[in-house]
Amino acid sequence: MTIRVDLDTDRWVYVPERFPWNGYETPEAWVGTVAGLAAEAFEYTAGEHAGLARTLGLLLRYPRMAEGVHRFVMLGTADKTFAMVQVTDTPTDPELDDDLLLGLPEPRATREPDVVDVEGALGRGRRAVRYVAEPALGGDIVVSVNWAWRTEGRDVVVTYGSTNLVELDSLLPLLDEFAGSIGLTADDPELDATSW
């Protein structure tokens, strides 16, 4: 199976893993196009445009630790950077507890996680919002959100994390919409990441 995402292409962008990809020969070509379009659409200053291009370039170099990991960025955030989500698509492991897909239990949680049922193209899933004291950041609080579905022999998990706790309220509906748009399609040799 292959995941499909119904993207709002004015806001969401797939992050390629390697180049050439979908007409972009180099990472620099992709970064230049994405940053330029975002700067125009969301009225970035020259400094904000340059900052976005720099962070997109760094994101492309950030390693993916496992197979089946896809990255997407949502542009036009209040701080003029982006919000990144990861989508992991793996075969269901029957020995893996459902709560682990949500990042639970979380011993560093500063409050009780907020776990709710969600509906999407994959059917019924769950979402957990966790506030965690992160030692690597000097104890700063990080908000982490997981959406998880177990369906048709696949585990599909969407993850998001940020130290910007205030922005979560405005981003969460958009993140919910993105996660809920993910579906599965039958394997097709013609279908790859260019279909995002």
Backbone as a printed PyTorch tensor [residue, N CA C, xyz], in Angstrom:
tensor([[[  0.8390,  -1.1890,   0.0000],
         [  0.0000,   0.0000,   0.0000],
         [  0.8810,   1.2500,   0.0000]],

        [[  0.3280,   2.3320,  -0.4930],
         [  1.0060,   3.6220,  -0.5410],
         [  0.0830,   4.6560,   0.0750]],

        [[  0.6200,   5.5510,   0.8720],
         [ -0.2370,   6.5960,   1.4250],
         [ -0.4420,   7.6970,   0.4010]],

        [[ -1.6210,   8.2940,   0.4550],
         [ -1.9410,   9.4470,  -0.3670],
         [ -2.3890,  10.5580,   0.5690]],

        [[ -2.0080,  11.7770,   0.2600],
         [ -2.3800,  12.9180,   1.0890],
         [ -3.0830,  13.9410,   0.2130]],

        [[ -4.2580,  14.3600,   0.6400],
         [ -5.0130,  15.3860,  -0.0760],
         [ -4.5120,  16.7430,   0.3840]],

        [[ -3.4860,  17.2450,  -0.2920],
         [ -2.8050,  18.4580,   0.1550],
         [ -3.5350,  19.7340,  -0.2460]],

        [[ -3.5200,  20.7120,   0.6490],
         [ -3.8260,  22.0900,   0.2960],
         [ -2.5260,  22.6570,  -0.2500]],

        [[ -2.3810,  22.6600,  -1.5720],
         [ -1.0770,  22.9870,  -2.1580],
         [ -0.6990,  24.4570,  -2.0120]],

        [[ -1.6290,  25.2990,  -1.5830],
         [ -1.2670,  26.6890,  -1.3000],
         [ -0.5140,  26.7930,   0.0250]],

        [[ -0.6350,  25.7620,   0.8610],
         [ -0.0580,  25.8450,   2.1980],
         [  0.9170,  24.7050,   2.4990]],

        [[  0.6290,  23.5050,   2.0210],
         [  1.4350,  22.3300,   2.3530],
         [  2.3740,  21.9540,   1.2170]],

        [[  3.5760,  21.5300,   1.5880],
         [  4.5830,  21.1300,   0.6000],
         [  5.2210,  19.8210,   1.0660]],

        [[  5.3740,  18.8870,   0.1300],
         [  6.0980,  17.6450,   0.4130],
         [  7.5940,  17.9320,   0.3900]],

        [[  8.3290,  17.3430,   1.3360],
         [  9.7800,  17.5330,   1.4140],
         [ 10.4530,  16.3190,   0.7760]],

        [[ 11.0940,  16.4940,  -0.3800],
         [ 11.7160,  15.3540,  -1.0520],
         [ 12.8550,  14.7620,  -0.2250]],

        [[ 13.0730,  13.4620,  -0.4170],
         [ 14.1690,  12.7980,   0.2780],
         [ 15.4480,  12.8330,  -0.5390]],

        [[ 15.3120,  12.8320,  -1.8650],
         [ 16.4950,  12.8510,  -2.7440],
         [ 16.1460,  13.5540,  -4.0480]],

        [[ 17.1840,  13.9790,  -4.7470],
         [ 17.0270,  14.7000,  -6.0080],
         [ 17.8100,  13.9840,  -7.0970]],

        [[ 17.4060,  14.1320,  -8.3700],
         [ 16.2980,  14.9660,  -8.8530],
         [ 14.9470,  14.4290,  -8.4060]],

        [[ 13.9750,  15.3450,  -8.2590],
         [ 12.6230,  14.9930,  -7.8210],
         [ 11.6190,  15.9230,  -8.4750]],

        [[ 10.6490,  15.3410,  -9.1650],
         [  9.4880,  16.0640,  -9.6810],
         [  9.8590,  17.3390, -10.4480]],

        [[ 10.8980,  17.2510, -11.2660],
         [ 11.3180,  18.3920, -12.0620],
         [ 12.3770,  19.2700, -11.4220]],

        [[ 12.6800,  19.0390, -10.1440],
         [ 13.7350,  19.7930,  -9.4560],
         [ 15.0220,  18.9760,  -9.4950]],

        [[ 16.0250,  19.5200, -10.1430],
         [ 17.2810,  18.7840, -10.3050],
         [ 18.1300,  18.7930,  -9.0390]],

        [[ 18.0380,  19.8500,  -8.2520],
         [ 18.9040,  20.0140,  -7.0810],
         [ 18.0990,  20.4890,  -5.8800]],

        [[ 18.6270,  20.2830,  -4.6630],
         [ 17.9710,  20.8440,  -3.4780],
         [ 17.8340,  22.3610,  -3.5560]],

        [[ 18.8420,  23.0190,  -4.1100],
         [ 18.8120,  24.4770,  -4.1920],
         [ 17.6520,  24.9700,  -5.0540]],

        [[ 17.3710,  24.2380,  -6.1460],
         [ 16.2530,  24.6270,  -7.0140],
         [ 14.9330,  24.4990,  -6.2810]],

        [[ 14.7780,  23.4130,  -5.5180],
         [ 13.5420,  23.2090,  -4.7530],
         [ 13.3810,  24.2890,  -3.6820]],

        [[ 14.4540,  24.5410,  -2.9160],
         [ 14.4010,  25.5490,  -1.8590],
         [ 14.0640,  26.9170,  -2.4360]],

        [[ 14.7140,  27.2780,  -3.5370],
         [ 14.4670,  28.5830,  -4.1370],
         [ 13.0300,  28.7670,  -4.5670]],

        [[ 12.4580,  27.7260,  -5.1720],
         [ 11.0680,  27.8050,  -5.6310],
         [ 10.0990,  27.8760,  -4.4600]],

        [[ 10.2600,  26.9840,  -3.4910],
         [  9.3320,  26.9420,  -2.3560],
         [  9.4050,  28.2410,  -1.5540]],

        [[ 10.6140,  28.6880,  -1.2460],
         [ 10.7600,  29.9240,  -0.4650],
         [ 10.2220,  31.1170,  -1.2310]],

        [[ 10.4660,  31.1580,  -2.5420],
         [  9.9770,  32.2740,  -3.3490],
         [  8.4630,  32.3380,  -3.4110]],

        [[  7.8240,  31.1890,  -3.6200],
         [  6.3660,  31.1520,  -3.6780],
         [  5.7430,  31.5160,  -2.3250]],

        [[  6.3510,  31.0140,  -1.2330],
         [  5.8350,  31.3420,   0.0980],
         [  5.9800,  32.8240,   0.3920]],

        [[  7.1290,  33.3940,   0.0330],
         [  7.3640,  34.8140,   0.2830],
         [  6.3420,  35.6750,  -0.4510]],

        [[  6.0180,  35.2650,  -1.6750],
         [  5.0330,  36.0180,  -2.4570],
         [  3.6220,  35.8420,  -1.8830]],

        [[  3.2600,  34.5960,  -1.5780],
         [  1.8960,  34.3100,  -1.1220],
         [  1.6010,  34.9170,   0.2370]],

        [[  2.5920,  34.9110,   1.1230],
         [  2.3610,  35.3360,   2.5050],
         [  3.0380,  36.6630,   2.8350]],

        [[  3.5260,  37.3670,   1.8060],
         [  4.0810,  38.7180,   1.9370],
         [  5.2310,  38.7660,   2.9310]],

        [[  6.2240,  37.9190,   2.7200],
         [  7.4200,  37.9220,   3.5600],
         [  8.3190,  39.0820,   3.1760]],

        [[  9.0170,  39.6140,   4.1520],
         [ 10.0710,  40.5820,   3.8680],
         [ 11.2600,  39.8370,   3.2770]],

        [[ 12.2440,  40.5900,   2.7920],
         [ 13.4440,  39.9600,   2.2360],
         [ 14.1530,  39.1270,   3.2940]],

        [[ 14.2020,  39.6280,   4.5300],
         [ 14.8480,  38.8840,   5.6100],
         [ 14.0970,  37.6070,   5.9580]],

        [[ 12.7580,  37.6720,   5.9780],
         [ 11.9460,  36.4850,   6.2630],
         [ 12.0920,  35.4550,   5.1500]],

        [[ 12.1650,  35.9400,   3.9050],
         [ 12.3650,  35.0510,   2.7560],
         [ 13.6980,  34.3230,   2.8840]],

        [[ 14.7530,  35.0630,   3.2010],
         [ 16.0800,  34.4570,   3.3440],
         [ 16.1060,  33.4620,   4.4990]],

        [[ 15.4400,  33.8040,   5.5970],
         [ 15.3960,  32.8940,   6.7440],
         [ 14.6680,  31.6090,   6.4150]],

        [[ 13.5660,  31.6990,   5.6690],
         [ 12.8330,  30.5030,   5.2730],
         [ 13.6910,  29.6240,   4.3710]],

        [[ 14.3750,  30.2350,   3.3950],
         [ 15.2300,  29.4630,   2.4970],
         [ 16.3210,  28.7400,   3.2820]],

        [[ 16.8940,  29.4130,   4.2550],
         [ 17.9590,  28.8050,   5.0590],
         [ 17.4280,  27.6020,   5.8550]],

        [[ 16.2740,  27.7470,   6.4890],
         [ 15.7580,  26.6460,   7.3070],
         [ 15.2480,  25.4930,   6.4320]],

        [[ 14.7080,  25.7780,   5.2540],
         [ 14.3180,  24.7010,   4.3390],
         [ 15.5410,  23.9050,   3.8970]],

        [[ 16.6440,  24.6120,   3.6320],
         [ 17.8820,  23.9210,   3.2590],
         [ 18.3840,  23.0150,   4.3680]],

        [[ 18.2950,  23.4830,   5.6080],
         [ 18.7040,  22.6570,   6.7410],
         [ 17.7890,  21.4410,   6.8830]],

        [[ 16.4980,  21.6320,   6.6530],
         [ 15.5490,  20.5300,   6.7660],
         [ 15.8780,  19.4130,   5.7800]],

        [[ 16.2770,  19.7670,   4.5740],
         [ 16.6180,  18.7450,   3.5820],
         [ 17.8030,  17.8900,   4.0310]],

        [[ 18.6720,  18.4600,   4.8410],
         [ 19.8480,  17.7070,   5.3100],
         [ 19.5880,  16.9290,   6.5940]],

        [[ 18.4430,  17.1390,   7.2110],
         [ 18.0910,  16.4580,   8.4560],
         [ 17.7980,  14.9910,   8.1460]],

        [[ 18.5300,  14.0440,   8.7320],
         [ 18.3900,  12.6400,   8.3220],
         [ 17.0470,  12.0310,   8.7140]],

        [[ 16.6050,  11.0910,   7.9080],
         [ 15.4130,  10.2930,   8.2200],
         [ 15.9080,   8.9860,   8.8040]],

        [[ 15.4010,   8.6550,   9.9780],
         [ 15.9570,   7.5420,  10.7480],
         [ 15.3760,   6.1880,  10.3830]],

        [[ 14.3530,   6.1610,   9.5120],
         [ 13.7260,   4.8740,   9.2140],
         [ 13.0770,   4.9250,   7.8390]],

        [[ 12.7760,   3.7410,   7.3120],
         [ 12.0180,   3.6410,   6.0680],
         [ 10.5660,   4.0450,   6.3260]],

        [[  9.9040,   4.4960,   5.2900],
         [  8.4910,   4.8280,   5.4150],
         [  8.2190,   6.1360,   6.1100]],

        [[  9.2360,   7.0220,   6.1740],
         [  9.0620,   8.3280,   6.8080],
         [  8.9460,   9.3880,   5.7170]],

        [[  7.8610,  10.1520,   5.7560],
         [  7.6220,  11.2180,   4.7930],
         [  7.4800,  12.5290,   5.5620]],

        [[  8.0350,  13.6090,   5.0040],
         [  7.9700,  14.9100,   5.6730],
         [  7.1930,  15.9030,   4.8190]],

        [[  6.4450,  16.7370,   5.5290],
         [  5.6790,  17.7980,   4.8890],
         [  5.8570,  19.0590,   5.7220]],

        [[  5.8200,  20.2100,   5.0540],
         [  5.8670,  21.4760,   5.7810],
         [  4.6310,  22.3010,   5.4360]],

        [[  4.1340,  22.9870,   6.4510],
         [  3.0330,  23.9200,   6.2730],
         [  3.6120,  25.3250,   6.3180]],

        [[  3.4270,  26.0500,   5.2350],
         [  3.9690,  27.4040,   5.1180],
         [  2.9550,  28.4270,   5.6090]],

        [[  3.4270,  29.6540,   5.7780],
         [  2.5280,  30.7350,   6.1570],
         [  2.1910,  30.7740,   7.6320]],

        [[  3.0670,  30.2200,   8.4800],
         [  2.8240,  30.2880,   9.9220],
         [  3.0540,  31.7110,  10.4260]],

        [[  2.5840,  31.9680,  11.6240],
         [  2.6450,  33.3330,  12.1640],
         [  4.0710,  33.8470,  12.2910]],

        [[  5.0290,  32.9230,  12.5610],
         [  6.4120,  33.3850,  12.7210],
         [  7.1770,  33.3930,  11.4060]],

        [[  6.4930,  33.1840,  10.2840],
         [  7.0500,  33.2590,   8.9310],
         [  8.1080,  32.1830,   8.6720]],

        [[  8.0130,  31.0610,   9.3620],
         [  8.8890,  29.9340,   9.0230],
         [  7.9880,  28.8320,   8.4740]],

        [[  7.9200,  27.7050,   9.1450],
         [  7.0050,  26.6450,   8.7330],
         [  6.7890,  25.6990,   9.8940]],

        [[  5.7320,  24.9120,   9.7880],
         [  5.4940,  23.8220,  10.7280],
         [  5.7500,  22.5250,   9.9780]],

        [[  6.5490,  21.6340,  10.5600],
         [  6.8670,  20.3710,   9.9040],
         [  6.1170,  19.2250,  10.5700]],

        [[  5.6130,  18.3040,   9.7520],
         [  5.0550,  17.0650,  10.2660],
         [  5.7640,  15.9020,   9.5920]],

        [[  5.8200,  14.7820,  10.3050],
         [  6.3160,  13.5430,   9.7330],
         [  5.1650,  12.5580,   9.6670]],

        [[  5.1080,  11.8230,   8.5660],
         [  4.1270,  10.7670,   8.3980],
         [  4.8920,   9.4600,   8.2610]],

        [[  4.6150,   8.5260,   9.1590],
         [  5.2700,   7.2230,   9.1240],
         [  4.2410,   6.1700,   8.7430]],

        [[  4.5830,   5.3790,   7.7440],
         [  3.6940,   4.3400,   7.2250],
         [  4.4370,   3.0130,   7.2830]],

        [[  4.0130,   2.1220,   8.1850],
         [  4.6980,   0.8470,   8.3720],
         [  3.6740,  -0.2850,   8.4880]],

        [[  4.1020,  -1.5320,   8.2200],
         [  3.1880,  -2.6530,   8.4580],
         [  2.8230,  -2.7250,   9.9390]],

        [[  1.5880,  -3.0850,  10.2220],
         [  1.1330,  -3.2020,  11.6080],
         [  1.9170,  -4.2970,  12.3280]],

        [[  2.4220,  -3.9530,  13.5040],
         [  3.0960,  -4.9190,  14.3680],
         [  2.1070,  -5.2940,  15.4700]],

        [[  1.5610,  -6.5250,  15.4350],
         [  0.5440,  -6.8910,  16.4310],
         [  1.0570,  -6.8770,  17.8630]],

        [[  2.3770,  -6.9110,  18.0380],
         [  2.9360,  -6.8880,  19.3920],
         [  3.1250,  -5.4670,  19.9130]],

        [[  2.8930,  -4.4970,  19.0540],
         [  3.0660,  -3.0960,  19.4430],
         [  1.7520,  -2.5590,  20.0010]],

        [[  1.7950,  -2.0650,  21.2320],
         [  0.6040,  -1.5300,  21.8830],
         [  0.1260,  -0.2720,  21.1560]],

        [[ -1.2040,  -0.1410,  21.0360],
         [ -1.7900,   1.0210,  20.3560],
         [ -1.2900,   2.3430,  20.9350]],

        [[ -1.1430,   2.4030,  22.2680],
         [ -0.7330,   3.6570,  22.9030],
         [  0.6690,   4.0890,  22.5020]],

        [[  1.5340,   3.1370,  22.1620],
         [  2.8880,   3.5010,  21.7630],
         [  2.8880,   4.3340,  20.4860]],

        [[  1.9140,   4.1170,  19.6060],
         [  1.8090,   4.9220,  18.3900],
         [  1.5170,   6.3830,  18.7200]],

        [[  0.9430,   6.6180,  19.8930],
         [  0.6290,   7.9820,  20.3310],
         [  1.7290,   8.5830,  21.2020]],

        [[  2.8330,   7.8430,  21.3770],
         [  3.9110,   8.3360,  22.2410],
         [  3.6160,   8.1680,  23.7100]],

        [[  2.7550,   7.2210,  24.0350],
         [  2.3410,   6.9930,  25.4200],
         [  2.7940,   5.6160,  25.8930]],

        [[  3.1060,   5.4600,  27.1600],
         [  3.0880,   6.5070,  28.1950],
         [  4.2740,   7.4630,  28.0370]],

        [[  4.1440,   8.6630,  28.5640],
         [  5.1930,   9.6840,  28.4890],
         [  5.6030,  10.0900,  29.9000]],

        [[  6.7050,   9.5310,  30.4070],
         [  7.0880,   9.7980,  31.7960],
         [  7.4890,  11.2450,  32.0710]],

        [[  7.8460,  12.0010,  31.0200],
         [  8.2680,  13.3930,  31.2260],
         [  7.1140,  14.3830,  31.0720]],

        [[  5.8920,  13.8720,  30.9300],
         [  4.7330,  14.7520,  30.7290],
         [  4.5390,  15.6790,  31.9220]],

        [[  4.2240,  16.9290,  31.6250],
         [  3.9950,  17.9080,  32.6850],
         [  2.5170,  18.0030,  33.0580]],

        [[  1.6750,  17.3510,  32.2820],
         [  0.2400,  17.2750,  32.5720],
         [ -0.3120,  16.0240,  31.8940]],

        [[ -1.5260,  15.6740,  32.2330],
         [ -2.1540,  14.4920,  31.6470],
         [ -2.3170,  14.6820,  30.1350]],

        [[ -1.8680,  13.7280,  29.3100],
         [ -2.0480,  13.8700,  27.8560],
         [ -3.5220,  13.9690,  27.4880]],

        [[ -3.8020,  14.7440,  26.4530],
         [ -5.1650,  14.9130,  25.9490],
         [ -5.3380,  13.9580,  24.7650]],

        [[ -6.0870,  12.8690,  24.9660],
         [ -6.2740,  11.8460,  23.9360],
         [ -7.7290,  11.8660,  23.4880]],

        [[ -7.9410,  11.9990,  22.1590],
         [ -9.2950,  12.0320,  21.6100],
         [ -9.3600,  11.1390,  20.3760]],

        [[-10.5670,  10.6870,  20.0550],
         [-10.8000,   9.9730,  18.7970],
         [-10.8640,  10.9930,  17.6650]],

        [[-10.3680,  10.5840,  16.4960],
         [-10.4270,  11.4320,  15.3070],
         [-10.9440,  10.5960,  14.1410]],

        [[-11.5290,  11.2770,  13.1680],
         [-11.9980,  10.6260,  11.9470],
         [-11.2150,  11.1870,  10.7680]],

        [[-10.9540,  10.3300,   9.7870],
         [-10.2470,  10.7690,   8.5960],
         [-10.4600,   9.7930,   7.4630]],

        [[ -9.7040,   9.9780,   6.3930],
         [ -9.8080,   9.0890,   5.2350],
         [ -9.4530,   7.6510,   5.5940]],

        [[ -8.6840,   7.4550,   6.6590],
         [ -8.3190,   6.1130,   7.1110],
         [ -9.3310,   5.5330,   8.0940]],

        [[-10.4060,   6.2650,   8.3640],
         [-11.4040,   5.8000,   9.3200],
         [-11.1780,   6.4220,  10.6870]],

        [[-11.4800,   5.6550,  11.7240],
         [-11.3310,   6.1770,  13.0860],
         [ -9.9110,   5.9450,  13.5850]],

        [[ -9.3230,   7.0080,  14.1190],
         [ -8.0030,   6.9350,  14.7350],
         [ -8.0290,   7.6740,  16.0560]],

        [[ -6.8380,   7.9660,  16.5730],
         [ -6.7430,   8.7220,  17.8260],
         [ -5.6670,   9.7920,  17.6990]],

        [[ -5.8290,  10.8350,  18.5040],
         [ -4.8370,  11.9100,  18.5720],
         [ -4.4700,  12.1390,  20.0190]],

        [[ -3.1700,  12.2860,  20.2830],
         [ -2.6900,  12.6070,  21.6360],
         [ -1.8760,  13.8880,  21.5890]],

        [[ -2.2220,  14.8260,  22.4660],
         [ -1.4310,  16.0510,  22.6490],
         [ -0.7140,  15.9180,  23.9800]],

        [[  0.6320,  16.0260,  23.9370],
         [  1.4460,  15.8260,  25.1320],
         [  2.3300,  17.0510,  25.3500]],

        [[  2.4340,  17.4840,  26.6110],
         [  3.3460,  18.5590,  26.9890],
         [  4.4550,  17.9210,  27.8030]],

        [[  5.6930,  18.0820,  27.3160],
         [  6.8220,  17.3280,  27.8560],
         [  7.9500,  18.2770,  28.2240]],

        [[  8.5550,  18.0600,  29.3890],
         [  9.7620,  18.8050,  29.7830],
         [ 10.9410,  18.1620,  29.0740]],

        [[ 11.6140,  18.9190,  28.2030],
         [ 12.6770,  18.3750,  27.3660],
         [ 14.0510,  18.7060,  27.9520]],

        [[ 14.7600,  17.6950,  28.4910],
         [ 16.0760,  17.9510,  29.0910],
         [ 17.0730,  18.5590,  28.1090]],

        [[ 16.9990,  18.1530,  26.8510],
         [ 17.9470,  18.6660,  25.8570],
         [ 17.7780,  20.1600,  25.6150]],

        [[ 16.6210,  20.7090,  26.0020],
         [ 16.3570,  22.1410,  25.8480],
         [ 16.3630,  22.8450,  27.1990]],

        [[ 17.0770,  22.2760,  28.1550],
         [ 17.1780,  22.8940,  29.4660],
         [ 15.8950,  22.8150,  30.2650]],

        [[ 15.0590,  21.8190,  29.9490],
         [ 13.8080,  21.6710,  30.6740],
         [ 12.6450,  22.4270,  30.0760]],

        [[ 12.8640,  23.1080,  28.9370],
         [ 11.7590,  23.8110,  28.2770],
         [ 10.6490,  22.8310,  27.9290]],

        [[  9.4330,  23.3400,  27.8750],
         [  8.2850,  22.5060,  27.5510],
         [  8.1220,  22.4130,  26.0260]],

        [[  7.9580,  21.2070,  25.5470],
         [  7.6970,  20.9450,  24.1370],
         [  6.3100,  20.3300,  24.0250]],

        [[  5.5130,  20.8230,  23.0880],
         [  4.2270,  20.1860,  22.8230],
         [  4.4270,  19.2130,  21.6680]],

        [[  3.9820,  17.9870,  21.8730],
         [  4.0740,  16.9470,  20.8490],
         [  2.6840,  16.4110,  20.5770]],

        [[  2.3850,  16.2200,  19.2850],
         [  1.0780,  15.7140,  18.8910],
         [  1.2810,  14.5170,  17.9730]],

        [[  0.6030,  13.4160,  18.2770],
         [  0.5890,  12.2380,  17.4030],
         [ -0.8420,  11.9390,  16.9900]],

        [[ -1.0230,  11.6470,  15.7170],
         [ -2.2640,  11.1010,  15.1940],
         [ -1.9370,   9.6780,  14.7580]],

        [[ -2.7680,   8.6970,  15.0600],
         [ -2.4310,   7.3160,  14.7250],
         [ -3.6570,   6.5610,  14.2260]],

        [[ -3.4350,   5.7950,  13.1690],
         [ -4.4500,   4.9060,  12.6160],
         [ -3.8400,   3.5220,  12.4140]],

        [[ -4.6120,   2.4940,  12.7170],
         [ -4.2640,   1.1200,  12.3800],
         [ -5.3450,   0.6300,  11.4290]],

        [[ -4.9470,   0.3620,  10.1780],
         [ -5.9470,   0.0070,   9.1830],
         [ -5.3170,  -0.7720,   8.0470]],

        [[ -6.0210,  -1.7770,   7.5610],
         [ -5.6110,  -2.5640,   6.3980],
         [ -4.1750,  -3.0650,   6.5210]],

        [[ -3.8050,  -3.4730,   7.7380],
         [ -2.4680,  -3.9950,   7.9490],
         [ -1.3730,  -2.9480,   7.9800]],

        [[ -1.7590,  -1.6630,   8.0900],
         [ -0.7840,  -0.5680,   8.1300],
         [ -0.9690,   0.2340,   9.4060]],

        [[  0.1430,   0.7260,   9.9330],
         [  0.1340,   1.7370,  10.9950],
         [  0.5580,   3.0490,  10.3650]],

        [[ -0.3000,   4.0370,  10.4120],
         [  0.0160,   5.3620,   9.8800],
         [  0.0110,   6.3340,  11.0550]],

        [[  1.1610,   6.9660,  11.2750],
         [  1.3190,   7.8840,  12.4040],
         [  1.8200,   9.2270,  11.8820]],

        [[  1.1560,  10.2890,  12.2900],
         [  1.5770,  11.6510,  11.9730],
         [  2.0980,  12.2730,  13.2550]],

        [[  3.2690,  12.9210,  13.1970],
         [  3.8440,  13.5370,  14.3920],
         [  4.1850,  15.0070,  14.1260]],

        [[  3.9950,  15.8060,  15.1680],
         [  4.3160,  17.2330,  15.1320],
         [  4.8320,  17.6240,  16.5020]],

        [[  5.8250,  18.4920,  16.5370],
         [  6.3320,  18.9780,  17.8130],
         [  6.8010,  20.4080,  17.7050]],

        [[  6.6900,  21.1610,  18.8060],
         [  7.0920,  22.5650,  18.7800],
         [  7.3170,  23.0630,  20.2020]],

        [[  8.1820,  24.0570,  20.3260],
         [  8.3290,  24.7620,  21.5970],
         [  7.4130,  25.9870,  21.6510]],

        [[  6.7420,  26.2840,  20.5370],
         [  5.8290,  27.4300,  20.4840],
         [  4.4490,  26.9700,  20.9420]],

        [[  4.2390,  26.9730,  22.2580],
         [  2.9930,  26.4590,  22.8190],
         [  1.7930,  27.3180,  22.4560]],

        [[  2.0120,  28.6140,  22.2910],
         [  0.9110,  29.5330,  21.9950],
         [  0.3490,  29.2660,  20.6030]],

        [[  1.2240,  28.9410,  19.6620],
         [  0.7950,  28.7770,  18.2740],
         [ -0.0350,  27.5140,  18.0530]],

        [[  0.0610,  26.5460,  18.9730],
         [ -0.6430,  25.2850,  18.7660],
         [ -2.1410,  25.4860,  18.5790]],

        [[ -2.7590,  26.3860,  19.3360],
         [ -4.2060,  26.5820,  19.2330],
         [ -4.6270,  26.9470,  17.8100]],

        [[ -3.8310,  27.7930,  17.1480],
         [ -4.1920,  28.1960,  15.7850],
         [ -3.8090,  27.1330,  14.7600]],

        [[ -2.7480,  26.3670,  15.0340],
         [ -2.2890,  25.3640,  14.0720],
         [ -3.0510,  24.0500,  14.1470]],

        [[ -3.5570,  23.6970,  15.3310],
         [ -4.1250,  22.3590,  15.5130],
         [ -5.2590,  22.0410,  14.5320]],

        [[ -6.1950,  22.9460,  14.2680],
         [ -7.2300,  22.6050,  13.2790],
         [ -6.6530,  22.3130,  11.8900]],

        [[ -5.6130,  23.0460,  11.4900],
         [ -4.9800,  22.8130,  10.1860],
         [ -4.2220,  21.4850,  10.1820]],

        [[ -3.5720,  21.1760,  11.3000],
         [ -2.8760,  19.9000,  11.4160],
         [ -3.8690,  18.7370,  11.4260]],

        [[ -4.9900,  18.9070,  12.1250],
         [ -6.0390,  17.8790,  12.1220],
         [ -6.5390,  17.6230,  10.7020]],

        [[ -6.7430,  18.6970,   9.9630],
         [ -7.2430,  18.5680,   8.5890],
         [ -6.2390,  17.8170,   7.7180]],

        [[ -4.9630,  18.1540,   7.8650],
         [ -3.9190,  17.4600,   7.1020],
         [ -3.8910,  15.9790,   7.4570]],

        [[ -3.8270,  15.6640,   8.7480],
         [ -3.7410,  14.2640,   9.1710],
         [ -4.9550,  13.4780,   8.6990]],

        [[ -6.1300,  14.0860,   8.7800],
         [ -7.3470,  13.4080,   8.3760],
         [ -7.4480,  13.1660,   6.8850]],

        [[ -6.6520,  13.8830,   6.0880],
         [ -6.7150,  13.7230,   4.6300],
         [ -5.9110,  12.5350,   4.1260]],

        [[ -5.1130,  11.9130,   4.9970],
         [ -4.2460,  10.8150,   4.5620],
         [ -5.0780,   9.5630,   4.3150]],

        [[ -4.8500,   8.9470,   3.1620],
         [ -5.5260,   7.7050,   2.8280],
         [ -4.5350,   6.6960,   2.2850]],

        [[ -5.0220,   5.5180,   1.9500],
         [ -4.1970,   4.4710,   1.3630],
         [ -4.6640,   4.1950,  -0.0540]],

        [[ -3.7220,   3.8420,  -0.8990],
         [ -4.0490,   3.4340,  -2.2510],
         [ -3.2570,   2.1770,  -2.5670]],

        [[ -3.7450,   1.3580,  -3.4660],
         [ -3.0440,   0.1180,  -3.8150],
         [ -1.6850,   0.4430,  -4.4100]],

        [[ -0.7240,  -0.4610,  -4.1900],
         [  0.6080,  -0.2810,  -4.7500],
         [  0.5330,  -0.1090,  -6.2570]],

        [[  1.3040,   0.8250,  -6.7500],
         [  1.3330,   1.1130,  -8.1750],
         [  2.7520,   1.5310,  -8.5190]],

        [[  3.4350,   0.8230,  -9.4340],
         [  4.8210,   1.1840,  -9.7420],
         [  4.9570,   2.5940, -10.3110]],

        [[  3.8580,   3.1490, -10.8190],
         [  3.9230,   4.4980, -11.3440],
         [  3.7120,   5.5530, -10.2640]],

        [[  3.3240,   5.1090,  -9.0670],
         [  2.9760,   6.0320,  -7.9790],
         [  4.1250,   6.1240,  -7.0000]],

        [[  4.7020,   7.3070,  -6.8440],
         [  5.7630,   7.5060,  -5.8640],
         [  5.5560,   8.8710,  -5.2340]],

        [[  6.6040,   9.4190,  -4.6430],
         [  6.4480,  10.6660,  -3.9130],
         [  6.0180,  11.8280,  -4.8040]],

        [[  6.1310,  11.6740,  -6.1370],
         [  5.6950,  12.7690,  -7.0140],
         [  4.1870,  12.9380,  -6.9800]],

        [[  3.4740,  11.9790,  -6.3850],
         [  2.0170,  12.0780,  -6.3710],
         [  1.4900,  12.9190,  -5.2150]],

        [[  2.3790,  13.4170,  -4.3380],
         [  1.8800,  14.2150,  -3.2140],
         [  1.2160,  15.4510,  -3.7590]]])
